[in-house]
Amino acid sequence: MKVAVICNSDSLAFPAIGCLISRRELAGAAILARSMSSLYQPLIGAGVPQTNILLLAKDNWQTTMENWLNELHPDMVWVFGFPWRVPEAILGMPKGGFLNFHFGSVPQYKGADPIFWQLKNGEEKATLVVHKMTADIDEGPVVMRREMPIMKGENYGLFCRKSGYLAAELVDTLINDYLNNRLVEKQQEPGAISLYLKKPGGQTLTISWEEQSAEEIERLVNAANPKYGGASTYLGSTELRILEAAPAEIKTENGFEAAPGTVVYADVVYGVIVACRQDKFLKINIVHTADGYFSGSKLFSMGIKAGEKFNNLN
């Protein structure tokens, strides 16, 4: 049994790759040429020989992939994040086809980066779906499905690592079921959504203090850490990317009112606390600016004080 892997993430794919190496069943690994700086050396460190690593460039990846498959003759190809549509002619080259590891339930979380969207939306559990790939993105029958809880306060990086280990737990079952003709394909159930989720950016990563609750802001912060550099907000014309925030309780006097986004407390011990909707508060623990990474206490030392207000630049 030989499995080729196409990956665009280390934390999601490397645990499964390690299992395939230990089973002596990894035929080769392919990565995007643009991801070479972040994935090439780690793959070598994981035990993949340089000669077994393929780089896929956007201008000729189809021809490169076809030649690669003709050379390797893998039984199956496993995919962990791939941004381009694979044509049927290539999908049909391995006898067992292409299996996509999609880290979100389908059809609810088809499209780009389902991990981000599940964290942002406050799902209590996430789903890993392994499905047979077709020329239509995130379509195709499901061969395996596993659920895992999302811990309160879990950020994107931690959840990716946990998801990668879950994928590795499926390696033995997937291979054994395939070899024994027990890999059952189940058609996806029709869902309510009609649009694929897009890669988050811009407005999606920007905090709306007036519209989002404290819980929604905290979820956005966690979903954006570290891959997207945190959730964006501004103090004057200076952008801050909030990487960690937590609910806070403060004593207020009767009649106390503060507009969402207003700093209501700041000192060197507790750092910076910001008012949110419905009389809720968030403590800002870690931020990133153009000048570096800072704790809430350091923000106070840098001059942020009660009464200042975070805003959005439109």
C-alpha positions as CSV (number, residue, x, y, z in Angstrom):
1,M,0.0,0.0,0.0
2,K,1.4,3.4,-1.0
3,V,-0.1,6.7,-0.1
4,A,0.9,10.1,-1.6
5,V,0.1,13.2,0.5
6,I,-0.6,16.7,-0.7
7,C,-0.4,19.2,2.2
8,N,-0.6,22.9,2.8
9,S,-0.4,22.7,6.6
10,D,2.2,21.3,9.0
11,S,0.0,20.9,12.1
12,L,-2.9,19.3,10.2
13,A,-0.9,16.9,8.0
14,F,2.3,16.0,9.7
15,P,0.9,13.6,12.3
16,A,-0.7,11.5,9.6
17,I,2.5,11.7,7.5
18,G,4.4,10.5,10.5
19,C,2.1,7.5,10.8
20,L,2.5,6.7,7.1
21,I,6.3,6.8,7.5
22,S,6.2,4.5,10.4
23,R,4.1,2.1,8.4
24,R,6.5,2.5,5.4
25,E,3.6,3.5,3.2
26,L,4.3,7.1,2.4
27,A,5.0,7.3,-1.4
28,G,5.8,11.0,-1.4
29,A,4.6,14.4,-0.3
30,A,3.7,17.4,-2.4
31,I,3.5,21.1,-1.2
32,L,2.8,24.4,-2.8
33,A,6.0,26.1,-4.0
34,R,4.8,29.3,-2.2
35,S,4.8,27.3,1.0
36,M,8.4,26.0,0.6
37,S,9.8,28.2,3.3
38,S,7.4,27.0,6.0
39,L,7.0,23.3,5.0
40,Y,10.0,22.0,3.1
41,Q,12.5,21.7,5.9
42,P,9.9,20.6,8.5
43,L,9.0,17.7,6.1
44,I,12.6,16.7,5.9
45,G,12.8,16.9,9.7
46,A,9.8,14.6,9.9
47,G,11.6,12.0,7.9
48,V,10.6,12.6,4.3
49,P,13.6,12.4,2.0
50,Q,14.3,15.4,-0.2
51,T,13.8,13.3,-3.3
52,N,10.3,12.5,-2.2
53,I,9.1,16.1,-1.8
54,L,7.4,17.7,-4.8
55,L,6.9,21.4,-5.2
56,L,3.7,22.5,-7.0
57,A,3.8,25.9,-8.8
58,K,0.6,27.7,-9.8
59,D,1.5,28.0,-13.5
60,N,2.2,24.3,-14.1
61,W,1.0,22.3,-11.1
62,Q,-1.4,20.0,-13.1
63,T,1.4,18.7,-15.4
64,T,3.8,18.4,-12.5
65,M,1.2,16.5,-10.4
66,E,0.4,14.2,-13.3
67,N,4.0,13.3,-13.9
68,W,4.5,12.8,-10.2
69,L,1.6,10.3,-10.0
70,N,2.8,8.5,-13.1
71,E,6.2,8.1,-11.4
72,L,5.0,7.1,-7.9
73,H,1.9,5.0,-8.8
74,P,0.3,5.5,-5.4
75,D,-2.8,3.5,-4.4
76,M,-4.3,6.7,-2.9
77,V,-3.6,10.4,-2.6
78,W,-4.5,12.1,0.7
79,V,-5.1,15.9,0.6
80,F,-4.7,18.3,3.6
81,G,-5.6,21.7,2.2
82,F,-5.2,22.4,-1.5
83,P,-6.5,25.7,-3.1
84,W,-6.9,24.6,-6.7
85,R,-9.5,22.5,-8.4
86,V,-8.2,19.1,-9.4
87,P,-9.5,17.8,-12.8
88,E,-11.2,14.4,-13.0
89,A,-8.4,13.0,-15.2
90,I,-5.9,13.4,-12.4
91,L,-8.3,12.4,-9.6
92,G,-8.8,9.1,-11.4
93,M,-5.2,8.2,-11.7
94,P,-4.7,6.4,-8.3
95,K,-6.9,3.3,-8.0
96,G,-8.2,4.5,-4.6
97,G,-8.7,8.1,-5.8
98,F,-8.0,11.2,-3.8
99,L,-9.2,11.6,-0.2
100,N,-9.6,15.0,1.2
101,F,-9.3,15.7,4.9
102,H,-11.8,18.5,5.5
103,F,-11.7,19.9,9.0
104,G,-15.3,21.0,9.1
105,S,-18.7,19.4,8.8
106,V,-20.3,19.2,5.3
107,P,-22.3,20.7,3.9
108,Q,-22.4,23.4,6.6
109,Y,-18.7,24.2,6.4
110,K,-17.7,23.7,2.8
111,G,-15.1,26.1,1.5
112,A,-12.0,27.8,2.8
113,D,-10.7,27.4,6.4
114,P,-13.6,25.7,8.2
115,I,-11.5,25.7,11.4
116,F,-11.6,29.5,11.5
117,W,-15.3,29.6,10.9
118,Q,-16.2,26.9,13.5
119,L,-14.2,28.7,16.2
120,K,-15.6,32.1,15.2
121,N,-19.2,30.8,15.2
122,G,-18.9,29.3,18.6
123,E,-19.5,25.7,17.7
124,E,-19.3,23.3,20.7
125,K,-17.7,20.6,18.6
126,A,-16.0,20.4,15.2
127,T,-16.0,17.7,12.6
128,L,-13.3,16.1,10.6
129,V,-14.7,14.7,7.3
130,V,-12.7,12.5,5.0
131,H,-14.4,12.4,1.6
132,K,-13.6,11.2,-1.9
133,M,-12.6,14.1,-4.0
134,T,-14.5,15.1,-7.2
135,A,-13.8,18.0,-9.6
136,D,-16.3,20.0,-7.5
137,I,-14.6,21.4,-4.4
138,D,-15.7,19.8,-1.1
139,E,-18.2,17.6,-2.8
140,G,-17.9,13.8,-3.2
141,P,-19.0,11.0,-0.9
142,V,-17.9,10.8,2.7
143,V,-15.9,7.7,3.8
144,M,-15.2,8.7,7.4
145,R,-16.3,11.3,9.9
146,R,-15.1,12.1,13.4
147,E,-16.2,14.8,15.9
148,M,-14.1,16.5,18.6
149,P,-15.0,19.1,21.3
150,I,-13.9,22.7,21.1
151,M,-12.7,23.8,24.5
152,K,-13.7,27.3,25.6
153,G,-11.0,29.8,24.8
154,E,-9.2,27.4,22.4
155,N,-7.4,29.3,19.7
156,Y,-6.8,28.5,16.0
157,G,-3.3,27.1,16.5
158,L,-4.1,24.8,19.4
159,F,-7.2,23.5,17.6
160,C,-5.2,22.8,14.4
161,R,-2.7,20.7,16.3
162,K,-5.5,18.7,18.0
163,S,-7.2,18.2,14.6
164,G,-3.9,16.9,13.1
165,Y,-3.6,14.3,15.8
166,L,-7.2,13.2,15.2
167,A,-6.5,12.8,11.5
168,A,-3.5,10.6,12.5
169,E,-5.7,8.4,14.5
170,L,-7.7,7.5,11.3
171,V,-4.6,6.3,9.3
172,D,-4.7,2.7,10.3
173,T,-8.5,2.4,9.9
174,L,-8.5,4.1,6.5
175,I,-5.8,1.9,5.1
176,N,-7.2,-1.3,6.6
177,D,-10.7,-0.6,5.4
178,Y,-9.4,0.2,1.9
179,L,-7.3,-3.0,1.7
180,N,-10.3,-5.1,2.9
181,N,-12.9,-3.3,0.7
182,R,-14.7,-1.9,3.8
183,L,-14.3,1.8,2.9
184,V,-18.0,2.7,2.5
185,E,-18.8,5.8,0.5
186,K,-21.9,7.8,1.7
187,Q,-23.3,10.6,-0.3
188,Q,-23.3,14.0,1.4
189,E,-26.7,15.1,2.7
190,P,-28.1,18.3,1.1
191,G,-27.6,21.3,3.2
192,A,-29.2,24.7,3.7
193,I,-26.2,26.8,2.5
194,S,-25.6,27.7,-1.1
195,L,-22.3,29.6,-0.9
196,Y,-18.9,28.2,0.0
197,L,-17.1,29.9,2.9
198,K,-14.3,32.2,1.8
199,K,-10.9,32.7,3.4
200,P,-11.4,35.3,6.1
201,G,-9.8,38.7,5.7
202,G,-10.5,42.4,5.9
203,Q,-13.9,43.1,7.5
204,T,-14.3,39.5,8.8
205,L,-11.1,39.9,11.0
206,T,-12.1,43.4,12.3
207,I,-13.8,43.8,15.6
208,S,-17.1,45.7,15.6
209,W,-17.4,46.8,19.2
210,E,-20.9,48.3,18.6
211,E,-22.4,45.1,17.0
212,Q,-20.5,42.2,18.4
213,S,-21.0,40.9,22.0
214,A,-18.0,40.2,24.3
215,E,-18.3,36.5,23.6
216,E,-18.3,37.0,19.9
217,I,-15.3,39.3,20.1
218,E,-13.4,36.7,22.2
219,R,-14.3,34.0,19.7
220,L,-13.0,36.1,16.8
221,V,-9.8,36.8,18.7
222,N,-9.2,33.1,19.2
223,A,-10.1,32.1,15.7
224,A,-7.6,34.6,14.3
225,N,-4.7,33.6,16.6
226,P,-2.1,32.9,15.2
227,K,-2.8,32.3,11.5
228,Y,-4.4,35.7,10.8
229,G,-2.4,37.7,13.3
230,G,-5.3,38.4,15.7
231,A,-8.5,40.4,15.5
232,S,-8.1,44.0,14.2
233,T,-9.1,47.2,16.0
234,Y,-7.7,50.7,16.1
235,L,-6.7,53.2,18.7
236,G,-6.8,56.5,16.9
237,S,-5.0,55.7,13.6
238,T,-2.9,52.9,15.1
239,E,-3.9,49.3,14.4
240,L,-3.8,46.8,17.2
241,R,-4.3,43.0,16.5
242,I,-5.7,41.4,19.6
243,L,-4.3,37.9,20.1
244,E,-5.8,37.1,23.5
245,A,-8.7,38.4,25.4
246,A,-10.8,37.1,28.3
247,P,-14.0,38.0,30.1
248,A,-13.6,40.4,33.0
249,E,-15.8,41.5,35.9
250,I,-15.5,45.0,37.3
251,K,-17.6,46.8,39.9
252,T,-19.5,49.7,38.5
253,E,-21.6,52.4,40.2
254,N,-25.3,52.9,39.5
255,G,-25.8,54.8,36.3
256,F,-22.4,53.8,34.9
257,E,-22.4,53.8,31.1
258,A,-19.6,53.3,28.7
259,A,-19.8,53.0,24.9
260,P,-18.6,49.6,23.5
261,G,-14.9,49.8,22.8
262,T,-14.2,52.2,25.6
263,V,-11.3,51.5,28.0
264,V,-12.9,51.5,31.4
265,Y,-9.9,50.4,33.5
266,A,-6.2,50.4,33.0
267,D,-3.3,49.8,35.4
268,V,0.0,48.0,35.6
269,V,-1.4,45.0,37.5
270,Y,-4.6,44.2,35.6
271,G,-3.8,45.8,32.3
272,V,-6.5,47.1,30.0
273,I,-10.2,46.3,30.4
274,V,-12.7,47.4,27.6
275,A,-16.4,47.8,27.7
276,C,-18.6,45.7,25.4
277,R,-22.3,45.5,24.7
278,Q,-24.8,44.6,27.3
279,D,-22.6,45.7,30.2
280,K,-20.0,43.0,29.6
281,F,-16.2,43.6,29.7
282,L,-13.1,42.1,28.1
283,K,-9.6,42.1,29.5
284,I,-7.0,42.6,26.7
285,N,-4.2,40.2,27.5
286,I,-1.9,40.2,24.4
287,V,-1.8,42.5,21.3
288,H,0.4,42.9,18.3
289,T,1.2,46.2,16.7
290,A,3.7,47.3,14.1
291,D,6.1,47.8,17.0
292,G,5.9,44.4,18.6
293,Y,3.9,42.1,20.9
294,F,2.6,43.6,24.2
295,S,0.7,42.6,27.3
296,G,-2.2,44.5,28.6
297,S,0.0,45.8,31.4
298,K,2.6,47.0,28.9
299,L,-0.2,48.9,27.0
300,F,-0.9,50.8,30.2
301,S,2.8,51.6,30.7
302,M,2.8,52.8,27.1
303,G,0.1,55.4,27.9
304,I,-3.3,53.8,27.2
305,K,-5.7,55.0,29.9
306,A,-9.3,54.8,30.9
307,G,-11.6,56.8,28.7
308,E,-9.8,56.1,25.4
309,K,-11.9,54.2,22.8
310,F,-11.1,51.6,20.2
311,N,-12.6,52.2,16.8
312,N,-12.7,50.9,13.2
313,L,-11.2,52.8,10.3
314,N,-13.7,52.7,7.5
